[in-house]
Amino acid sequence: MYYAYVIVGGQKVDLQVDTGSAMMALPQKDCSTCRKGDNRYDPTKSSTSAEVQCHDKKCSSSRYGGGAGKPCKIKLPHAESAYAKGVLM
C-alpha cells in the first residue's frame, strides 16, 4: 500500500494511493475503517468543498445510492474484493 501526504482545502491529508483507479478517495474525519493516526479531510474546514448531487453529470455509474436532490454516493472497487465508498465531492 502506498500513501501520499497532500494538501487539500488547506488541510494536510494522508492519502492512500490506488494506482488502479482514475478517482482519488480522501479519508474523511468520520471514517471508522481508516488507518488510525492518519490525517483526515474535514469538508467543514474548506470554503470550497461541495458534494456533487445525483443529477449532476459527474455522478457516474460508480454510484450506489442517492436520488434527486441527494449527494452522489459512490463505491470504488479495489483489488481482492475490497472497496471504498463515500460521497463524490
N, C-alpha and C positions, 0 to 999 in steps of 0.2 A: 504494500500500500504506500502511495506517495502522498505527501502533504506539501502544500504551499502556504505561505503566510502572505495574505493580501490585505489591502486597504479598500473597503467598500463602504460608501456613505460615511467616510471619516472614521471608520472603525477597523481595528486590526482583527482579522478573522483567520482561523486555521481552516484551510480549505482542503478537503480530501479530493485528490485529482483522479478523475476517471477518464482514462485515455480512450475508452470505447464509446464515449458519448459526446455529442455536439453541445450538450447543455451543461451548465455549471450549477451544482447544488450547494447552497450555503447552509451550514448548520445554524439554525436559529436558536435564540436564547432559551426557548422552552422545549428543546429536543431532549427526550428522555432516553433515546437509544444511541446518542452520540458519544464519542470518546470523552471520558471525563478529563477535565482540566483544560480542554480546548477553548480558545476564544470563539464566541459565537456571535452571529449577527443579530442585532436588535433593530427591527424596522422602525420602531417608535423613536429611535435616536437619529434617524435620517430624514432630512427635509424633502428628499426627492423620492423616497420609497413609495411604491404604489402596487397594489395587487392587480393583476390582469383579470378582467372579467370574462366569464364563459363565452359571451357573444363576440368577443374580440377575435380577430383572425389569428392572433398569436397563440391562442388556445388550441393546440393541435390534437391529433389523435392520441397523444400520450396521456390525455386527461382521463380521470376515472370517476368524476362526480361534478356536482355543481348544477348549474342551470341558469336561466335568465336572472340577471341581477346578482349573481353569486360569483365568488372568486373561482378562478380556473384551478382546480385540483389536479395535480399530475402525479404519475407514478413512473419512475425511471428504472428500467430493469438493469441489473448488473450481472456479472458472471456468477455462476453457481447458485442460481435461483434467488439471489438477494436483490433487493430493490431499495430505492429511496423514494419517499413520497412527500408531498408538500403542496404549497401554493405557488403558482407562477407569479413572479414579481417583475 
